[in-house]
Amino acid sequence: MKIALKFFGLCLLGMFWVASPLMAQTPEDVKTESSDPDEDKPLDDIVEKRLVEDRRVLPYQPIREADIFWEKRIWRVIDIREKMNLPFAYPEKPFFTILMDAATNGEISVYSTEDDKFTSKIQPDEVASMGANVDTVITFDPETYEEQIQIVRNDLNPEDVKRFRIKEVWFFNEQTSALERRILGIAPLIDVKDDNGNFRYEKPMFWVYYPDCREMLARHEVFNSGNDAGHMSWEALFEMGYFASYIYKESNVHNRRLQDYLTGVDLLLEADKIKQEIFNFEHDLWSY
């Protein structure tokens, strides 16, 4: 009996010792779920999804120059108006907006379009002013009815960027005995128009060195029309080549584009021929 009473007393003492710190706290000191500053903000999903935001990419495998048996440089154009490329123009976060935000914040380096060899960098403030124009608007003061001239700046609309250029290298790696592809750069294209609004030509805004921005692109999710739970980043999309494009230039002795000497259907056939030659090169390396 004494042992039971002694055990009961020890239990009461332990319960009092655990509860005493909580009793000493004021209601303001006690942290509850209701003290969360974002308690009034509902979650627009069934669970907080952070797989893409926390994802990191593996660096490219080092390659020796002696292991490159064959190499071909290819320039492509991605038209976001094609059905397969519609995620590039997803209204909530267009791909061009992702590049512009990262470039203006200094998160990635941007290079001039003087050439496509990434020779001269462009400062973030210069990138922010690209594509923007300044207009003068005449307004009237509501009290004095006097004319006033205001300067209005019109920033570039992401919807005006319809195409992107991709610079990539195809090479055969003797170490892995496989034909591999590496993207080197991405350049958004904008239309240049005359004073009457008529289209003249298109030009690249800037070049982004793709290997340096892989980490940034891996943290942004691509819209998946087939499955909202199928998380895929922009880095994965480019690595898999999950986009529609056509070739407009290959490395050649004259350093000219296909459109410099071909037009119409012949241009498309030549672009398809180059793509087929790359496929046949890898296929002809093996015997079955």
VOGU-3710 file (C-alpha; in Angstrom, 3 decimals, decimal comma):
1> mkialkffgl> 0,000/0,000/0,000  2,807/2,349/0,902  4,541/1,598/-2,383  1,381/2,410/-4,327  0,929/5,715/-2,467  4,561/6,629/-3,018  4,246/5,886/-6,773  1,051/7,963/-6,972  2,815/10,857/-5,270  5,717/10,724/-7,666
11> cllgmfwvas> 3,289/10,806/-10,631  1,555/13,898/-9,241  4,900/15,577/-8,666  5,974/14,831/-12,244  2,736/16,173/-13,690  3,096/19,378/-11,657  6,741/19,781/-12,768  5,785/19,440/-16,466  2,813/21,780/-16,209  4,536/24,493/-14,183
21> plmaqtpedv> 6,461/26,064/-17,148  3,260/26,253/-19,180  1,371/27,847/-16,274  4,132/30,452/-15,928  3,727/31,555/-19,523  1,346/34,321/-20,454  -1,183/33,792/-23,257  0,967/36,028/-25,482  3,962/33,726/-25,035  2,162/30,562/-26,030
31> ktessdpded> 2,565/29,841/-29,781  -0,434/28,271/-31,372  -1,472/27,596/-34,937  -3,570/30,756/-34,876  -0,415/32,886/-34,345  0,772/32,174/-37,877  0,850/35,484/-39,818  -0,482/33,684/-42,911  -3,352/32,010/-41,091  -5,950/33,903/-43,120
41> kplddivekr> -4,396/32,937/-46,436  -5,872/29,627/-47,651  -3,785/27,098/-49,524  -4,839/26,881/-53,159  -4,094/23,167/-53,278  -4,437/19,996/-51,235  -0,796/20,128/-50,117  2,052/22,631/-50,291  4,171/21,605/-53,265  7,852/22,473/-53,078
51> lvedrrvlpy> 9,509/19,657/-55,010  10,444/21,891/-57,935  11,488/24,868/-55,802  13,862/22,727/-53,728  15,222/20,778/-56,686  18,901/20,998/-57,565  20,622/19,924/-60,763  23,665/17,760/-61,183  26,634/19,379/-62,943  27,549/18,154/-66,377
61> qpireadifw> 29,980/15,265/-66,571  33,466/16,567/-67,472  34,468/15,728/-71,038  37,968/15,472/-72,414  38,643/17,049/-75,771  40,253/13,797/-76,923  36,955/11,966/-76,332  35,003/14,125/-78,795  35,025/12,070/-81,965  32,518/14,180/-83,945
71> ekriwrvidi> 30,806/17,539/-83,363  28,185/19,679/-85,104  26,774/23,058/-84,023  23,095/23,681/-84,603  20,926/26,802/-84,223  17,182/26,309/-83,740  14,071/28,483/-83,497  11,252/27,734/-81,049  7,909/29,249/-81,997  5,698/29,378/-78,910
81> rekmnlpfay> 2,556/29,575/-81,064  2,946/25,909/-81,971  0,762/23,542/-79,989  3,626/21,682/-78,335  5,249/24,966/-77,240  2,181/26,527/-75,620  3,659/26,119/-72,072  6,227/28,779/-73,061  3,334/31,288/-73,156  1,560/30,111/-69,993
91> pekpfftilm> -0,136/33,337/-68,776  0,689/32,939/-65,086  4,438/32,726/-65,742  5,638/32,988/-69,364  9,128/31,683/-70,040  10,234/35,122/-71,221  9,168/36,642/-67,884  11,292/34,080/-66,035  14,361/35,052/-68,068  13,722/38,789/-67,728
101> daatngeisv> 13,180/38,641/-63,963  16,339/36,611/-63,442  18,346/38,925/-65,725  17,133/42,189/-64,169  17,731/40,826/-60,650  21,285/39,820/-61,530  20,540/36,157/-60,913  21,866/35,177/-64,343  24,336/36,799/-66,727  23,124/38,234/-70,022
111> ysteddkfts> 25,301/38,766/-73,081  25,182/41,076/-76,067  23,843/40,052/-79,471  26,882/41,413/-81,328  27,700/37,744/-81,724  26,493/34,477/-80,250  29,757/33,630/-78,501  28,926/35,248/-75,135  31,736/37,791/-75,341  30,356/40,953/-73,691
121> kiqpdevasm> 28,000/41,081/-70,711  25,005/43,394/-70,398  24,179/45,118/-67,126  20,813/44,404/-65,458  19,598/48,007/-65,909  20,259/47,758/-69,642  18,224/44,574/-69,813  15,323/46,227/-67,982  15,192/49,001/-70,596  15,195/46,636/-73,582
131> ganvdtvitf> 12,046/46,656/-75,611  10,598/49,585/-73,653  9,605/52,794/-75,408  8,804/56,283/-74,181  5,760/58,253/-75,343  4,594/61,795/-74,641  0,934/62,104/-73,688  -1,003/65,382/-73,480  -3,337/65,582/-70,480  -5,473/68,330/-68,958
141> dpetyeeqiq> -5,396/69,528/-65,389  -8,894/68,923/-63,912  -8,811/72,218/-61,968  -7,115/74,701/-64,309  -7,836/72,884/-67,589  -4,287/73,569/-68,707  -2,464/71,210/-71,007  0,254/69,086/-69,446  2,772/66,881/-71,168  3,529/63,621/-69,406
151> ivrndlnped> 6,175/61,097/-70,321  4,884/57,530/-70,237  7,115/54,474/-70,401  5,686/51,364/-72,025  7,458/48,189/-70,961  7,750/45,211/-73,243  4,746/42,926/-73,138  5,795/39,258/-72,668  3,117/38,286/-75,177  5,056/40,144/-77,879
161> vkrfrikevw> 7,906/37,617/-77,644  6,800/34,808/-79,927  10,052/32,995/-80,702  13,350/31,956/-79,121  16,678/30,959/-80,592  18,557/27,974/-79,247  22,250/27,338/-79,816  23,354/23,771/-79,183  26,178/21,335/-79,846  25,791/17,719/-80,920
171> ffneqtsale> 28,830/15,536/-80,326  29,798/11,880/-80,116  31,458/11,029/-76,815  33,896/8,127/-77,133  33,970/7,728/-73,351  30,260/6,873/-73,227  29,923/5,724/-76,863  26,834/7,901/-77,262  25,701/10,890/-79,255  25,047/13,707/-76,798
181> rrilgiapli> 23,590/17,184/-76,963  24,446/20,277/-74,963  22,553/23,567/-75,136  24,834/26,598/-75,047  22,531/29,607/-75,270  18,967/30,921/-75,421  17,930/34,215/-77,014  14,418/35,724/-77,086  13,402/37,354/-80,378  11,391/40,565/-80,710
191> dvkddngnfr> 9,831/42,176/-83,768  11,178/45,450/-85,120  8,492/47,645/-86,706  8,504/50,955/-88,531  6,697/54,127/-87,468  3,467/52,879/-89,017  3,554/49,621/-87,068  4,514/47,474/-90,033  6,809/44,502/-89,415  10,355/44,903/-90,738
201> yekpmfwvyy> 12,430/42,137/-89,191  13,084/40,337/-85,915  16,178/40,511/-83,788  17,464/38,795/-80,631  17,290/40,830/-77,435  20,156/39,145/-75,580  21,860/35,795/-75,166  21,648/33,739/-71,984  24,408/31,224/-71,329  22,377/28,113/-70,611
211> pdcremlarh> 24,860/26,102/-68,457  24,961/28,971/-65,935  21,183/29,299/-65,675  20,314/25,608/-65,290  20,059/25,996/-61,511  17,597/28,856/-61,906  15,488/27,090/-64,528  15,320/23,967/-62,354  13,385/25,949/-59,714  10,605/26,996/-62,084
221> evfnsgndag> 7,861/24,569/-62,996  6,475/24,022/-66,492  2,748/23,706/-66,961  1,843/20,082/-67,655  -1,421/19,859/-69,576  -1,749/16,123/-68,991  -1,181/15,977/-65,229  -1,055/18,862/-62,744  0,843/16,613/-60,333  3,487/15,785/-62,936
231> hmswealfem> 6,099/18,311/-61,875  8,618/19,163/-64,576  11,056/22,063/-64,479  12,244/24,189/-67,374  15,689/22,673/-67,006  14,251/19,186/-67,491  12,241/20,354/-70,500  15,331/21,681/-72,277  17,475/18,698/-71,346  14,888/16,303/-72,781
241> gyfasyiyke> 14,278/18,482/-75,833  10,556/18,455/-75,077  9,687/21,248/-77,518  9,005/21,716/-81,216  11,601/23,613/-83,249  13,202/23,875/-86,634  16,831/24,319/-87,641  17,732/27,627/-89,240  21,515/27,287/-89,252  24,290/24,743/-88,963
251> snvhnrrlqd> 28,022/25,260/-88,760  29,330/25,843/-92,294  32,333/27,355/-94,033  30,356/30,423/-95,188  28,797/31,011/-91,746  25,417/31,656/-93,350  21,885/30,760/-92,411  19,602/28,527/-94,427  17,357/31,452/-95,312  20,286/33,219/-96,943
261> yltgvdllle> 20,178/30,821/-99,887  16,868/28,935/-99,558  13,212/29,935/-99,344  9,799/28,332/-98,942  9,527/24,577/-98,943  13,214/24,155/-99,810  14,090/25,851/-96,525  11,999/23,419/-94,507  13,297/20,415/-96,432  16,915/21,434/-95,837
271> adkikqeifn> 16,278/21,898/-92,115  14,717/18,434/-91,950  17,646/17,022/-93,940  20,142/18,341/-91,380  18,144/16,761/-88,551  18,018/13,474/-90,402  21,778/13,524/-91,057  22,461/13,758/-87,332  20,173/10,799/-86,685  21,785/8,756/-89,478
281> fehdlwsy> 25,272/9,511/-88,179  24,516/7,903/-84,839  22,639/5,023/-86,460  25,461/4,238/-88,905  28,007/3,918/-86,097  26,555/0,579/-85,097  25,944/-2,649/-86,991  23,066/-4,982/-86,192
//
